[in-house]
Amino acid sequence: MKLVAALTAATLLATAGVASAAPAGQQAAVQRMLDHLATSTNALGIQARVTGLGEFRSGVAELGSRKPVPHNGTFRIGSVTKPFVATVALQLAGEGRLGLDTPVVRYLPGLVDDRITVRELLQHTSGLYDYTDALPLDPQGFPSIRYRTFDPRELVAIATSRPLGFEPGTQHSYSNTNYVVVGLLIEKITGRPYAWAVEQRILRPLKLKDTVVPGNDVDLPGPHAHGYFPDAAGTPVDVTRLNPSWGGAAGEMISTTRDLDTFLDALLTGRLLKPEQQKELTRTTPASPDYGLGISILGLSCATLYGHDGTIPGYGAMMIGTSAKRVTLSVNDAANGRTPGDGYLKLVESVFC
């Protein structure tokens, strides 16, 4: 989880590290932490939301400008899309319409290896090649796909043209292909695109009005910080506008810290899933000890945290929390030509515990 340190550090300041401080002192501590992250990681801007403490921001919204990062601005959430998609799949399982241990080919004949089950997709234990490894997502190649529209089956075909990395169910290997296939499963079962299912089952009931499944729309709606990605010469280029269809059900969504906070709170407190599927959400296996079904589990000496992170050119995002204290957080890191989250891991190891 690339951005885990930023959020767990904020969790520390909100809960463990300053437990005896007044709320104002906790807020000041979180702000100091964000200011430190913005300067130490070369992030252009960071925003965060800490349950019970409010919103925080640091840095600027655009290179060459003094305009601050907007309060509750929208941003591309990358792989934080995956918990939304996994939630819909688990809801369908709870309705008896999707079997977690059923081979995928029973629903989508011939799409992937006959041995791969729905659970193995959700838990990244399928062995499917990650199609993003074959896309030109480097600074030199990214301009060629920045505005291109990809079809989900096209992305899956890239993956299935390569052999499986291992016997399904025996190892964990994070692959975006898994969730593109889950998106196709949802479409097959519901008769509608996965985006429709996410909107009807999660966004509308929770009133997540600022969360969007954009498809091939290149715009970032609402107030937002700009995202940057280096060109071949290393110069930051504004890539706020891009076609995220290459991320699809694995990473195309747009949201805000407020909406992610609301979603994770609902997810961890059992408001979106039936009890049996709620247990499946965080159930790990020897092959996947740190990842349930669409959600990462971070076990520290002082807490167990649940959430997900994501990156897409120009942006990094994360939501993480504890079910007992229902602390939910998210961070927008509009990177100044660098990978969002650089240097955060050492921070969580040295500070959180």
N, C-alpha and C positions, 0 to 999 in steps of 0.2 A: 504494500500500500504506500504509494509514493509520498502522499501528503500527510501521513499519519502523525508526524511529529508536530505539525502546526496545530492540529486540532487537539491532540492529547495534551500538548502543552497548555492550550487554552482550557482544557478540562481540568488540569491540575490547578490552574489559577482560580478556576471557578468553584472547585470542590475541595481537593485535598490540600493543595499548597498554601491556601490562604483561608482555611476553614474558620479561623478565629477572627478574621478581619470583617469589618463592616462592609455592606454591599458596595459603598463608594470606593473603599480600598480595593475590593476585588475588581471593580470596573477599571480602576486606574492600573492595576497589575496586568489585566488583559490587554489594555491599550499599550502599555509599555512593551509587552511581548510582541504584539503585532508590529509596532514601530521597529523593534529589533529585527523581526523577520523580514520586513520590507527592505531594510538597509543591508542586512547580512546576506540575503539571498539574491539581491539585485531584482527583486520583484518590482514591477511598476506600481501595482496597487493590490491591496488585500482587504477583503471584508469578511467579517465573521459575525455569528450570532450565538450567544451563549444563553441557554434557557435560564430564565430568572434574572439575568443581568442585562440583556438587551443586545443591541447591535453595535458593532465596532468596525472601524475602517482606518486604513493607513495608506499613504501614498497618493498617487494621482491617477486620473482616469485616462490620460492620453499623453504620449510622449510630446515634450515641448510645451506642455500646458501646466498650469497650476490648479486646474479644475480637480477637485477631490473626487475620489471614488464615490459613486452615488450610494445613498442609503438604500439597502435592499435592491440593488441593481441586478439586472438579469445577466446571466453568463452561461456559457456552454459547459455542461456537466460531464461530458465524456462518459466514462464507464459507470458513473453513478446512475446511468440509465438502467443498468442491469438489475438492481433491486426492484425497480418498478415492473420490469418484464417478468422477473421471477415471481413476484407477488401475484400477477395475473395467472401465471402457470399454476401456482399453488392453489389459487381460488378455483380454477378449473378442475384440479385434482380433487378438491374438497366437494365439488359438485358431481364427481364420478365421471367426468367427461375426458379426463386425461390421467393415464396411469403413470406414476413416477418410475416404476420399474418395468414399464412396457417398452419394447424396442421402438425406436423412432420410425422405422420403416412401416410399422403397422398403420401409422397415420400418413406418412409421406413415403410411399414405396419408391425404393431406388435412390433416395436422396443421399443417404450416408451409409456407412458400413452397417450390416444387418445386426451386429452385436451391440451397437450403442443404444443405451436406454435414455429416457428423458432425464432421469436423475443424473446421469453422467454428463449430460449437457449442462445442467444447472450447477453442477459441482466442479466443472472443469476437469473431469476425469475421463473424458471420451477418447482422448488421444488425437483428436482432429487437429490438423495443422492450422495455425493462426494465419488467416489470409492477409492480415495487415503486415505480416513479415514480407509479403511479396509486393506490397504497394510501395510506390516511391514517396515515402513520408519523410525523407531526408530533406534538408534545405534546398538541395539542387533539384530534386525531383518533385517536390510538393506543388510548385506552380502548375504542373501538367495535370493535376487532378483536383486542384482547388475548387473549380466550378463544375466538375464533371458529375453527372448523375449515375449512380450505380444501382443495379437491380440486386435484391438480396440473393437470388439464385445464382447470379453472376459471381457474387462474393463466395458463396458456398462452393461453386465449381472450382474456384481457385484453390480452395483448401482440399477438396476431394481429389484433385489431380495429383496430390502428394500422398505418400503412404501415411498411415497412422503412426504416431510417435511411439505408441506402446499399446499393449492389450487394454481395451476399455475397462475401466474400473480399477486398474492396478496402480495408477499414479495420478498426481495432480499436476496439470500444466495449463496455465491460464491461456485461453484461446478465445478471441472474439468471435470466431466461427460458431462456437457453441450457442451464443445468444442470438445470432442471426437465424440459426436453425430454430431456436425456441420461438422467435418471432413468426416464422413460417408455420410452426405448429399451432400457435394461437390463431393465426389467420385461417388455417385449415379447419380448426374445431369451431370457431365462432362464425366463420363465413365473412368476416370483416378484417381489414388490416389490423395488425397488432396495435397500431396507434389508436384506433377507435376503441379497442378494448381497454387500453390504459386510460384513455379519457373518460370512458363511461364508468369504469370500475374503481378508479382511484382519483383522478383529477377533479371530476365533478362532485363526488360525495364528500371529499375533503375540502372543496372550494379552493383548489390550487389554481387560482386564476392567472398566475404569472408563469406557470409551467407549460411548456410547449413541446410537442413532438413535430419538428419542422419538416421532415421529409427532405425535399430538395430545395426548400426555401433558403436563400443565402443570407437573409437579414437576421439581425439580433434585435428583437423588439424591446421597447421600453428603455428607460435610462440604463446605461451600462458603461463599464470601463472597456477600453479598447484592448484587444489582444494582439501580441506581436510574435513573430516567428522569424528566425534569421534567414536571409537569402544565402546564395552560394558563397558570397563574399563575407558573410557573417554580420551583415547590416540588418537590424530589426526592421521587418516589414509589417505593416498593419494588415492582419488577416482576420479582422473582426467579421467581415463578410466572407463566408465560404459555404460550399455545399456539403452538408454533413452526411449525405446519404451513404458514403462509404463506411460510416459508423453504424447506421441502421439501428436495429434493436440492441446492438451491443454498445452504442455510445453516441446517439445523435441528439439527445434531448437538451432543452434549455430550461433553467429554473432560477430561483432566488434562494437566498439563505433562509428566508421566512418559510417558503414552501417546503424546502427540504427538511427544515426543523419539524414542520407539521406532519409531513409524510413519515419521517423516521419515528416520531413519537407514536403515531397511529400504528405503525408496523410493529414496534417493540412492545407495545402494550396490548396487542392482540385484537385491535379493532378492525383489521383487514382480513384476517385469516381465522378459520375454524381451529379449535384446540389441537387437533391432530396435525394439521398443516403448520401450525405455529411451532410445534416441536420439530417438524422436519426442517423448518427455516434455518435453525441454528445447529442442527445435528451434523456432527463431523464424523469422519471415518479415518482409519489408519492411513488410507491413501490420500486423504485430504484433511489433515488435522487442524487447519486454520481457516477453512472456508466451508460454509454450510451450503445452502441452496440460494445463491444470489447475494450472499452477505459474508463479509469477512469477520473473523473473530480474532481479536487481539487480546491475548492473555498476558497481563502484567502482574507483578507481585502485589500491586495495590488495587487492581480493578480488572474486570473483563469488559472490553468494549466491543460494540457491534456497529458495523457500518460499511462504507465503501468509498473508494476514491476514484478519480478519473482524470485523464488528461486528453486534450485535443489541441492541435496547434493554436497557440495563443492563450490557452486557459488551462487551469487546473482546478479541481473541485473535490470536496470531500464532505461527508456527513458521518458522524460517529457519536455514539452515546452508550449509556448503560440503561438496561431495562429497569433496574431497581430505583435509580434516581431520575430516570427519564431525562438525562442530560443529552441534548442533541445540538450538534454544531455543524457548520459548513463554512468553507473558505473559498473565496474567489481570488485567484492569483493570476493577474494579467501579466504574463512574464515578459520582461524586457529582452526578448531574443534568447531566452534561456528556458530550460525545462522547469515548469513550476514545481516547487517543492525541494529544490536543491538544498541540501544541508539540514533538512528537518529531522531526519532520523536520529542523529546524534543528540539533538535537543530533547527529544522525548525520552531517550535512554538516560540522559543525565539529569533531567529536570522532573519528569512526571513521577518517578518513583524515588 
